[in-house]
Amino acid sequence: MTPTAKLTDDTLLRRYATNIAYVAQQPPATDLAAFASQLDTAAPRYEEAGINGHEDLETASLHLDEALRATGTDRDVFLRRADSLLRPLVSDMTQEYRLAAGD
């Protein structure tokens, strides 16, 4: 993604919703509010499994909550902040969670 490319709700959901839904034990979120809620559910589950990074998921959820209330450039900033926290973590954390769960 280039620095000027617009980050959308759908992009975030496409990147992360399936992994987070697995840990939240729910169907993948289809909107940003549901996704933020699933992050709030998944973060303590990662923590209970001893997986580092759960604090960043909580922070990403806060950024998504802010994005839901913001517009224009402010909304884009919050989406990018959430993405920057989720990108390096979600896939690896979920893989580790699956291994711990025996999947």
C-alpha positions in Angstrom: 0.0 0.0 0.0 1.4 3.4 -0.9 1.4 6.1 1.7 -1.3 8.0 -0.2 -3.6 5.0 -0.7 -6.9 5.3 1.3 -7.3 2.8 4.0 -11.0 1.7 4.2 -13.1 -0.2 6.7 -13.3 -3.1 4.2 -9.5 -3.2 3.8 -9.1 -3.6 7.6 -11.9 -6.2 7.8 -10.4 -8.1 4.9 -6.9 -8.1 6.5 -7.8 -9.0 10.1 -11.5 -10.0 10.7 -11.1 -13.7 10.1 -8.2 -14.1 12.5 -9.8 -12.0 15.2 -13.1 -13.8 14.8 -11.4 -17.1 15.4 -10.1 -15.9 18.7 -13.3 -14.1 19.6 -15.2 -17.3 18.6 -17.7 -15.4 16.5 -18.4 -15.0 12.8 -16.0 -12.5 11.1 -17.1 -8.9 11.6 -18.7 -7.2 8.7 -18.5 -3.6 10.0 -16.0 -1.6 12.0 -18.0 -1.4 15.2 -18.4 -5.2 15.3 -14.7 -5.6 14.6 -13.7 -3.2 17.4 -15.9 -5.2 19.7 -14.3 -8.5 18.6 -10.8 -7.0 19.3 -12.0 -6.2 22.8 -13.1 -9.9 23.2 -10.0 -11.3 21.6 -7.4 -9.2 23.5 -7.9 -10.9 26.9 -8.1 -14.3 25.3 -4.6 -13.7 23.8 -3.5 -12.5 27.2 -4.9 -15.6 28.9 -3.0 -17.8 26.4 0.2 -15.9 27.3 0.6 -14.3 23.9 2.3 -10.9 23.8 0.7 -8.0 21.9 -2.8 -8.0 23.4 -2.3 -4.4 24.7 -1.8 -3.2 21.1 -5.1 -4.9 20.1 -6.8 -2.9 22.9 -5.2 0.3 21.6 -6.2 -0.5 18.0 -9.8 -1.0 19.2 -9.7 2.5 20.8 -8.5 3.9 17.5 -11.3 2.2 15.7 -13.8 3.6 18.1 -12.4 7.0 17.4 -12.5 6.4 13.7 -16.2 5.6 14.0 -16.9 9.1 15.4 -14.4 11.0 13.2 -14.7 12.2 9.6 -12.4 13.1 6.8 -8.7 13.2 7.5 -9.1 12.5 11.2 -10.9 9.2 10.4 -8.1 8.2 8.1 -5.6 8.9 10.8 -7.4 6.7 13.3 -7.8 3.9 10.7 -4.1 4.0 9.9 -3.1 4.0 13.6 -5.2 0.9 14.1 -3.7 -0.8 11.0 -0.2 0.0 12.1 -0.8 -1.8 15.4 -2.6 -4.8 13.9 -0.5 -5.4 10.8 2.6 -6.8 12.6 0.7 -8.8 15.2 -2.6 -10.4 14.2 -1.4 -13.2 11.9 1.4 -14.3 14.2 -0.6 -14.0 17.4 -3.5 -16.0 15.9 -1.1 -18.7 14.6 0.3 -18.9 18.1 -3.2 -19.0 19.6 -4.2 -21.8 17.2 -1.1 -23.8 18.2 -1.9 -23.3 21.9 -5.5 -24.4 21.3 -4.4 -27.5 19.4 -5.8 -26.5 16.0 
